[in-house]
Amino acid sequence: MVDTFGHSEKMANLFDKLSDTYDEVGVDFFKPIAAKLLEEMPPVQGEHWLDIGCGRGAVLLPAAQLIGPHGVALGIDISAGMIEHARRLALHAGIRNVECEVDDAQSPTTVRGQFDTISSSLVLFFLADPLHALHNWFPLLKPGGRIGATTFGNIDPRWAYVDEVFQPHLPKQMRDVRIPDEDSPFASDVELEKFFAMAGFENTLTIRTSVPVKFADPQHWYDFSWSIAQRMLWQAIPETLRAQVRGEAEARLAEYAAPDGSITFNQEIRITLGTRPAS
C-alpha cells in the first residue's frame, strides 16, 4: 500500500525549503514550460481555472491575467512557502482574480465546486499515486472541461551525462524525476495517456516540445540544482563527498561550455491534454 500521507509530508517539507529560491536563480525553466502549456490550452475570458501544484504561480498568474477580471483562478500547492510567494507575486502584479490555498495535489480537500479548466505543470511524477490523483481531479472538472499537464520527456543526453555523477551515491529507491523507470507511466506518451483515460478523461493527446535551459557557468548550474527538487539528490550525498561530486559535474559541464563559459541544454517537455466527457 502506498503511503500517500508520508510521501506528501516529505514533498511539503522539500518544497517549503525550495520556495525562496525556486525559479529565482536566473534560469529560464518553469515559466517557459508554463508558457508552452498555455499555448496549447489557451485560457478563455471569464472561465474558472484550477492550477494544481501551482508553485510560485508560473501557470497560475498568467492564466489569471488571460481569463480576465470576470474569471477566477485558484492555485493549490502542498507547500505553504510556495503559496505565500504566489500570493505575494499576485499582489505585486495587481492580479486580483487569484486565490491560493495550501492543499495536497494527491487528494485535494479544500477545492469547492467545478472548474472549466485544470492545469498541472511538472507535478504528477512527484505524487505517490498519480493515477489515484487523476481520479481525484476528475470530479473537480466540469463536464466538457479541459485538463492539461506537463511532464518531462527525454532528457538531453549531455545533461544526463552531467547528472550521472549523482548516481553512485544515491539510495537505490531514489531517482531523478526526469528519468522514469521503464515500467513507469511516465516512460511513454501512450502509457501516460492510458492513465488519463483510466481516470475518466477522453480525447487525450500528448504534444512534445522542448525549452532551452541556459546556465551562465558551472556555478549557475550548481545554484539551480539546489533550487529545484534535485536538492534531494545533493542531500542524499554525504556532506564529505559533495565537493568531489560537484567537481566531477563541473568537469563534465566544461566539455559543453560555449566560448563565453555558458552551457545550454535542451529539456524535452510533454504536454498531455484531455477533456471530461460532456455527459
Sequence and secondary structure as in RCSB ss.txt:
>XXXX:A:sequence
MVDTFGHSEKMANLFDKLSDTYDEVGVDFFKPIAAKLLEEMPPVQGEHWLDIGCGRGAVLLPAAQLIGPHGVALG
IDISAGMIEHARRLALHAGIRNVECEVDDAQSPTTVRGQFDTISSSLVLFFLADPLHALHNWFPLLKPGGRIGAT
TFGNIDPRWAYVDEVFQPHLPKQMRDVRIPDEDSPFASDVELEKFFAMAGFENTLTIRTSVPVKFADPQHWYDFS
WSIAQRMLWQAIPETLRAQVRGEAEARLAEYAAPDGSITFNQEIRITLGTRPAS
>XXXX:A:secstr
   HHHHHHHHHHHHHHHTTTTT SS   HHHHHHHHHHHS   TT EEEEET TTTTTHHHHHHHH TTSEEEE
EES HHHHHHHHHHHHHHT  SEEEEE  SSS  S  S EEEEEEES GGGSS HHHHHHHHGGGEEEEEEEEEE
EEEEE HHHHHHHTTTGGGS TT   TTS  TTSGGG HHHHHHHHHHTT EEEEEEEEEEEEEESSHHHHHHHH
HHSTTHHHHHHS HHHHHHHHHHHHHHHHTT  TTS EEEEEEEEEEEEE    
